[in-house]
């Protein structure tokens, strides 16, 4: 059985989420600095079988790409080169940061904990992955 991994790609940090081996549950894995992302993924994929990588696709309300898409496109080329045998798909990530923040409030996290941007990125990646699983 293989996992699906999802990335909430950012200029500074990238949130990472992963499924269980049966691809039923999406769970936050970690947040890494974006400059260390490919190294992290190579190490992870050496240890775990990954069948697909999902990358968040930021869009405006009118369905046009957001400004951060310009940062993601060159990364997608590097990702494809690093893992040519693993399919890469995109998943609309509109509202994931807001939903992540709201889930932190709903979960009872204190204000100091909610200011942890790395945690917001990890939760956002989990929401991206869960949306992908729901779509499938």
PESUL-V620028 format. One record per pair of residues at least 12 apart in sequence whose C-alpha atoms are under 6 Angstrom apart, sorted by the first residue. I is the first residue (numbers start at 0). GAP is how many residues later the second one is. If there is no record, write none. Layout:
i=I gap=GAP
i=I gap=GAP
//
This chain:
i=0 gap=20
i=1 gap=19
i=1 gap=47
i=1 gap=48
i=1 gap=49
i=2 gap=16
i=2 gap=18
i=2 gap=47
i=2 gap=48
i=3 gap=14
i=3 gap=15
i=3 gap=46
i=3 gap=47
i=3 gap=48
i=3 gap=49
i=4 gap=12
i=4 gap=13
i=4 gap=48
i=5 gap=47
i=5 gap=48
i=5 gap=49
i=5 gap=119
i=5 gap=123
i=6 gap=48
i=6 gap=118
i=7 gap=48
i=7 gap=117
i=11 gap=21
i=11 gap=22
i=12 gap=19
i=12 gap=20
i=12 gap=21
i=13 gap=17
i=13 gap=18
i=13 gap=20
i=14 gap=16
i=14 gap=106
i=14 gap=107
i=14 gap=110
i=15 gap=13
i=15 gap=14
i=15 gap=15
i=15 gap=106
i=15 gap=109
i=16 gap=12
i=16 gap=108
i=16 gap=109
i=25 gap=100
i=25 gap=104
i=26 gap=99
i=27 gap=94
i=27 gap=98
i=29 gap=92
i=30 gap=87
i=30 gap=91
i=50 gap=35
i=51 gap=34
i=51 gap=35
i=51 gap=36
i=52 gap=35
i=53 gap=34
i=53 gap=35
i=53 gap=36
i=54 gap=35
i=55 gap=34
i=55 gap=35
i=55 gap=36
i=55 gap=37
i=56 gap=33
i=56 gap=34
i=56 gap=35
i=56 gap=36
i=57 gap=35
i=92 gap=35
i=95 gap=28
i=96 gap=27
i=99 gap=20
i=99 gap=23
i=99 gap=24
//
